[in-house]
Amino acid sequence: MTTSSTTSMPLSQTLSQLIKADTPRLTELRREFHKNPELSNNEHATAKRIEAELRELGLEIKTGLATNGTGIIAYLPATASTTETIALRADIDALPITESTGKAYASTNPGVMHACGHDGHTAILLGVARALTQLDERPNNVLFLFQPAEEDGGGAEVMCEQGVLKGANGGGLGEPVTRIYGLHGWPRMELGKIGTRPGPLMASTDDFDVRIIGRGGHAAMPHLAKDPIVAASAVVMALQTIASRSVNPNDAGVITVGQFQAGTANNIIPDSARIVGTIRALNDDTRALLTERFRQVVSSTAAAHGCTAEIEWHPGYPVTANDPESTEHVLEIARKTIGGDMVELVPEASMGGEDFSYYGHHVPACFFLLGLLPDGADADAVPLLHQPGFDFNEDALPIGVRLMCALATA
């Protein structure tokens, strides 16, 4: 609980002092998570470390959630009667990338690193829990949600199905959640800035794996074969017309082929070729249109070249669409907390994806961006998310904690 020297202070001042005093420890925690990254649905050591921190705070917790039991929630009740339960979410998994930062706390798990900043997100949420548990007065119930498998596996969807937002009677803890917030470190946004927008903030993410089947033969006698490389090449080019000719120019849609695999030698026409890629959209109608036209174009183009197409479709995350009222609330609280000049309305959505989107299907939700770009740094020279040289800017930790605390107590 707070000491006598802080109980008479305004809440914002009390929180600022608590966060400032705790920042060195949060930095150590962040580096510990960074040094020991774990892939989606395998975050067992990470989950145990989070659990230990939460138990030290005396919070009511529930473990064993998500697909492999690495999800954790913790509940902190309000100190007065309330109808509000605010959920705050952090993702905890890492990526299959070999780190190149050269930092003293670089990954010790070969081929795995926190290249998306989830180590920072986790440290921030633990910092929020540490600060809020020291307050004598809390106007809202708070649910801390540590979610695995954001990068691969849709941990948010699984935890929603398990009822983590529904309160103790529905599979969670305490009272049902009335609103949820989440953040993501953003390396091209000025350090400490907060940005978000109502409606779509991030895209849906569907993936495809297509096998174009022809008939192999000798490269010198192509007329006796049905060349799947030519057919697959035509498919790749035809796919580019979907966004330009089927999608409303006022909407956004992306079809990208990231892999093209075929053949074994320079003088052999293979039996098949493979193309793999992703499709992104910012609304459900465009997503459905892209899906339909993709299937039509692939099948018809392959047939036009005497080949057939086998399509594997992997539905991904929905559009991350922010609730307008919750978004305005985040912007208002951010202006009061960190200053209006450090808050921006994001002008356009990102075509990247986020499984935070699933929470918004159950309760009003807002996802926002936290700037990580160091002062004076060249944005084009700073490693982006999912790159081997990325590292979460620790100067953003207390800012993230402060805003999350403000949202939990507003």
C-alpha positions in Angstrom: 0.0 0.0 0.0 1.1 3.6 -0.4 3.1 5.3 2.4 1.9 8.3 4.3 4.1 10.5 2.2 2.1 9.7 -0.9 -1.5 9.3 0.3 -2.1 13.0 0.3 -0.8 13.5 -3.2 -2.9 13.6 -6.3 -3.3 10.2 -8.0 -1.2 11.3 -11.0 1.7 12.5 -8.9 1.6 9.3 -6.7 1.7 7.1 -9.8 4.5 9.2 -11.3 6.6 8.7 -8.2 5.9 5.0 -8.0 6.7 4.4 -11.7 9.9 6.5 -11.5 11.1 4.5 -8.5 10.3 1.2 -10.2 11.7 1.9 -13.6 15.2 0.4 -13.0 13.6 -2.9 -11.9 11.3 -2.9 -14.9 14.4 -2.4 -17.1 16.0 -5.4 -15.6 12.9 -7.5 -16.1 12.6 -6.4 -19.7 16.2 -7.5 -20.3 15.6 -10.8 -18.6 12.7 -11.5 -20.9 14.7 -10.4 -23.9 17.6 -12.7 -23.0 15.2 -15.7 -22.6 12.7 -15.5 -25.5 10.3 -18.3 -26.3 8.2 -19.1 -29.4 4.4 -19.0 -29.6 2.7 -21.5 -27.3 6.0 -22.5 -25.8 6.4 -19.6 -23.4 6.7 -21.9 -20.3 9.6 -20.2 -18.6 8.3 -16.8 -19.4 4.9 -17.6 -18.0 6.5 -19.0 -14.8 8.5 -15.7 -14.4 5.4 -13.6 -14.9 3.5 -15.8 -12.4 6.2 -15.3 -9.8 6.0 -11.5 -10.2 2.2 -11.5 -9.9 2.2 -13.8 -6.8 4.7 -11.5 -5.1 2.1 -8.7 -5.5 -0.6 -10.8 -3.9 -2.9 -10.7 -6.9 -5.6 -13.3 -7.6 -4.3 -15.1 -10.6 -5.3 -17.9 -13.0 -2.8 -19.8 -15.0 -2.8 -22.7 -17.5 -4.7 -20.7 -20.2 -4.4 -20.7 -24.0 -3.4 -23.7 -26.1 -0.4 -24.9 -24.1 -1.2 -23.4 -20.7 1.1 -20.4 -21.0 -1.6 -17.8 -20.7 -2.1 -15.9 -17.4 -4.6 -13.5 -16.0 -4.5 -11.6 -12.7 -7.3 -9.6 -11.1 -7.1 -6.5 -8.9 -10.4 -5.3 -7.4 -11.4 -1.7 -7.0 -11.4 -0.2 -3.6 -15.0 1.1 -4.0 -18.2 -0.1 -5.7 -17.9 0.1 -9.5 -19.4 -1.2 -12.7 -16.1 -0.9 -14.6 -13.6 -3.6 -15.1 -10.7 -2.5 -17.3 -8.6 -5.2 -19.0 -5.0 -4.5 -20.0 -3.2 -6.9 -22.3 0.4 -7.8 -23.1 1.6 -10.4 -25.5 4.6 -12.5 -24.3 5.9 -14.6 -27.3 9.0 -14.1 -29.4 9.9 -14.8 -33.1 12.1 -17.4 -34.9 14.8 -14.8 -35.8 18.5 -14.9 -35.0 19.4 -11.7 -33.1 22.1 -9.4 -34.3 22.0 -6.5 -31.8 25.2 -7.5 -30.0 23.7 -6.3 -26.7 24.9 -7.8 -23.4 21.3 -9.0 -22.8 20.9 -10.5 -26.3 19.0 -13.7 -26.8 20.6 -16.8 -25.3 18.1 -19.0 -27.2 19.6 -19.7 -30.7 17.3 -18.7 -33.5 14.7 -17.0 -31.3 14.5 -13.4 -30.3 12.1 -10.7 -29.1 12.1 -8.9 -32.4 8.6 -7.5 -32.0 8.9 -5.9 -28.6 6.8 -8.3 -26.6 9.4 -8.2 -23.9 8.8 -4.5 -23.5 5.0 -5.0 -23.5 5.3 -7.7 -20.8 7.5 -5.5 -18.6 5.2 -2.6 -19.0 2.1 -4.5 -17.9 4.0 -5.9 -14.9 5.0 -2.3 -14.1 1.3 -1.3 -14.2 0.4 -4.1 -11.8 3.3 -3.1 -9.4 2.1 0.5 -9.4 -1.6 -0.1 -9.0 -1.2 -2.6 -6.2 0.5 0.2 -4.2 -2.5 2.6 -4.4 -4.9 3.0 -1.5 -7.7 3.9 -3.8 -8.6 2.4 -7.1 -11.8 3.4 -8.9 -12.0 0.4 -11.3 -11.4 -3.3 -11.2 -8.4 -4.3 -13.3 -7.7 -7.5 -15.2 -4.1 -8.0 -16.3 -4.0 -10.3 -19.3 -0.6 -11.9 -20.3 -1.3 -13.6 -23.7 0.9 -16.1 -25.5 1.0 -16.9 -29.2 0.3 -13.5 -30.8 2.9 -14.1 -33.5 1.7 -17.6 -34.4 -1.4 -19.3 -33.1 -3.9 -16.6 -32.3 -3.6 -16.8 -28.5 -6.1 -14.0 -28.1 -8.9 -16.0 -29.8 -8.2 -19.1 -27.6 -8.3 -17.0 -24.4 -11.5 -15.3 -25.5 -13.0 -18.8 -26.1 -11.9 -19.8 -22.6 -13.8 -16.9 -21.1 -11.1 -14.7 -19.8 -13.2 -11.6 -20.4 -16.4 -13.0 -18.8 -15.4 -12.8 -15.1 -15.3 -15.5 -12.5 -18.6 -17.0 -13.6 -17.5 -17.3 -17.2 -14.0 -18.7 -17.1 -12.1 -15.6 -16.0 -11.6 -13.8 -12.7 -13.6 -11.2 -10.8 -16.2 -9.1 -12.6 -16.7 -9.3 -16.4 -14.5 -7.0 -18.5 -16.2 -3.8 -19.7 -13.4 -2.4 -21.8 -9.9 -3.5 -22.9 -6.7 -1.7 -24.0 -3.5 -2.9 -25.5 -0.3 -1.2 -26.8 2.5 -1.9 -29.3 5.9 -0.4 -29.4 6.4 1.5 -32.7 10.0 2.1 -33.8 9.2 4.8 -36.4 7.1 6.9 -34.1 8.9 9.5 -31.9 9.9 8.3 -28.4 7.0 8.5 -26.0 4.4 9.6 -28.5 1.0 7.8 -28.4 -0.9 7.2 -31.6 -4.2 5.5 -32.5 -7.3 5.9 -34.6 -11.0 4.9 -34.5 -12.0 2.0 -36.7 -9.4 -0.1 -38.5 -5.9 0.3 -37.1 -4.4 -3.0 -38.5 -5.4 -5.4 -41.2 -6.8 -8.9 -41.4 -4.2 -11.5 -42.2 -5.0 -14.5 -44.4 -2.3 -16.8 -45.8 -2.3 -19.1 -48.8 -0.2 -22.0 -50.1 -0.9 -23.0 -53.7 0.4 -25.9 -55.7 0.1 -25.5 -59.5 0.1 -29.0 -61.0 1.2 -29.5 -64.6 3.1 -32.3 -66.4 6.9 -32.4 -66.4 9.1 -33.0 -69.3 12.4 -32.1 -71.0 13.2 -28.4 -71.3 14.0 -28.9 -75.0 10.5 -30.3 -75.7 8.1 -28.0 -73.8 5.2 -28.8 -76.2 5.1 -32.3 -74.7 4.7 -30.9 -71.1 2.3 -28.6 -69.3 4.7 -26.1 -67.7 3.7 -25.3 -64.1 6.4 -22.6 -63.8 4.9 -20.6 -66.7 1.4 -21.2 -65.2 2.5 -20.1 -61.7 4.2 -17.1 -63.1 1.0 -16.1 -64.9 -0.9 -16.6 -61.6 1.5 -14.3 -59.7 1.1 -11.5 -62.3 -2.7 -12.0 -62.5 -3.1 -11.8 -58.7 -1.7 -8.2 -58.9 -4.8 -7.2 -60.8 -7.2 -8.1 -58.0 -6.3 -5.1 -55.8 -6.1 -2.7 -58.8 -9.2 -3.8 -60.6 -11.5 -5.6 -58.2 -11.1 -3.6 -55.0 -12.7 -0.2 -54.6 -9.9 2.4 -54.9 -11.1 3.9 -51.6 -10.5 0.6 -49.8 -7.2 -1.1 -49.1 -6.2 -4.6 -50.1 -2.8 -6.4 -50.5 -1.9 -9.7 -52.1 1.7 -10.6 -51.8 3.5 -13.7 -53.0 6.4 -14.3 -50.7 7.6 -17.7 -51.9 7.9 -19.2 -55.4 9.4 -22.7 -55.5 9.8 -25.0 -58.5 12.2 -27.2 -60.4 15.4 -29.1 -59.8 17.6 -28.5 -62.9 18.1 -26.2 -65.8 16.8 -28.7 -68.4 13.8 -30.2 -66.6 10.3 -28.9 -66.6 8.9 -29.9 -63.2 5.5 -31.5 -62.5 4.5 -28.7 -60.1 5.3 -25.3 -58.7 4.4 -23.7 -55.4 3.5 -20.2 -54.4 3.0 -19.0 -50.9 1.9 -15.6 -49.6 -0.5 -13.4 -47.7 -3.6 -11.3 -48.2 -4.5 -8.2 -46.2 -7.6 -6.1 -45.9 -9.0 -3.4 -43.7 -12.7 -4.4 -43.7 -14.7 -7.6 -43.8 -16.2 -7.0 -47.2 -12.9 -6.4 -48.9 -11.5 -9.4 -47.1 -14.3 -11.6 -48.5 -13.9 -10.1 -52.0 -10.1 -10.7 -52.0 -10.7 -14.3 -50.9 -13.3 -15.0 -53.6 -11.3 -13.3 -56.4 -8.1 -15.1 -55.3 -9.6 -18.5 -55.8 -11.2 -17.5 -59.1 -7.9 -16.0 -60.5 -5.7 -18.9 -59.4 -7.9 -21.7 -60.6 -8.8 -20.0 -64.0 -5.3 -18.9 -64.8 -3.8 -22.3 -64.0 -6.5 -23.9 -66.2 -5.7 -21.5 -69.1 -2.2 -22.9 -69.1 -3.4 -26.5 -69.0 -2.7 -26.9 -65.3 -4.7 -27.3 -62.1 -4.4 -25.6 -58.8 -4.6 -27.0 -55.3 -5.3 -24.1 -52.8 -4.5 -24.3 -49.1 -6.2 -21.4 -47.3 -5.2 -20.4 -43.8 -7.6 -17.9 -42.3 -5.7 -15.4 -40.1 -6.5 -12.6 -37.7 -9.5 -10.3 -38.2 -9.2 -6.6 -38.8 -8.0 -4.8 -35.6 -10.8 -2.2 -35.4 -10.9 0.2 -32.5 -14.1 1.2 -30.8 -14.6 4.9 -31.5 -15.7 5.8 -28.0 -12.8 3.9 -26.4 -10.4 5.4 -28.9 -11.5 9.0 -28.0 -11.1 8.0 -24.3 -7.5 6.8 -24.9 -6.6 10.0 -26.8 -8.2 12.2 -24.1 -6.4 10.4 -21.3 -3.1 10.4 -23.2 -3.3 14.2 -23.7 -3.9 14.7 -20.0 -1.1 12.2 -19.0 1.7 12.9 -21.4 0.7 16.1 -23.1 -1.2 17.0 -26.2 1.9 17.5 -28.3 2.8 13.8 -27.7 -0.5 12.4 -28.9 -1.4 11.9 -32.5 -4.4 10.6 -34.5 -2.8 8.0 -36.8 -3.7 9.1 -40.3 -3.9 5.6 -41.9 -4.1 2.0 -40.8 -1.2 -0.4 -41.0 -1.4 -3.5 -43.2 0.3 -5.4 -40.4 -1.9 -7.8 -38.4 -2.6 -8.2 -34.6 -4.6 -10.8 -32.8 -5.7 -8.1 -30.3 -8.5 -7.9 -32.8 -10.3 -10.8 -31.2 -10.9 -9.0 -28.0 -12.8 -6.3 -29.8 -15.4 -8.9 -30.9 -16.4 -9.3 -27.3 -15.9 -5.9 -25.5 -15.2 -2.3 -26.6 -11.4 -2.2 -27.3 -8.7 0.2 -28.3 -5.2 -0.7 -29.4 -2.6 2.1 -29.6 1.0 2.6 -30.6 3.8 3.7 -28.3 6.7 5.6 -30.0 10.2 4.0 -29.7 12.3 6.2 -32.0 15.2 7.6 -30.1 15.6 11.4 -30.1 17.5 12.6 -33.1 17.6 9.1 -34.7 17.1 8.6 -38.4 13.8 6.7 -38.8 15.1 5.0 -41.9 18.2 3.7 -40.1 16.5 2.3 -37.1 15.7 -1.5 -37.3 12.0 -2.2 -37.7 9.8 -4.8 -36.0 10.7 -8.4 -37.0 14.2 -7.5 -37.9 17.3 -9.1 -36.3 18.6 -5.7 -35.1 15.5 -4.5 -33.3 15.5 -3.7 -29.6 12.8 -2.2 -27.5 13.7 1.3 -26.5 13.7 1.1 -22.7 13.1 4.9 -22.3 9.5 4.1 -23.4 8.8 1.7 -20.5 7.8 4.3 -17.9 5.6 6.2 -20.5 3.8 3.0 -21.4 3.3 2.2 -17.7 2.0 5.7 -16.9 -0.6 5.7 -19.7 -1.8 2.2 -18.9 -2.2 3.2 -15.2 -4.1 6.2 -16.2 -6.5 4.2 -18.4 -7.0 1.7 -15.5 -7.9 4.5 -13.1 -9.8 6.9 -15.3 
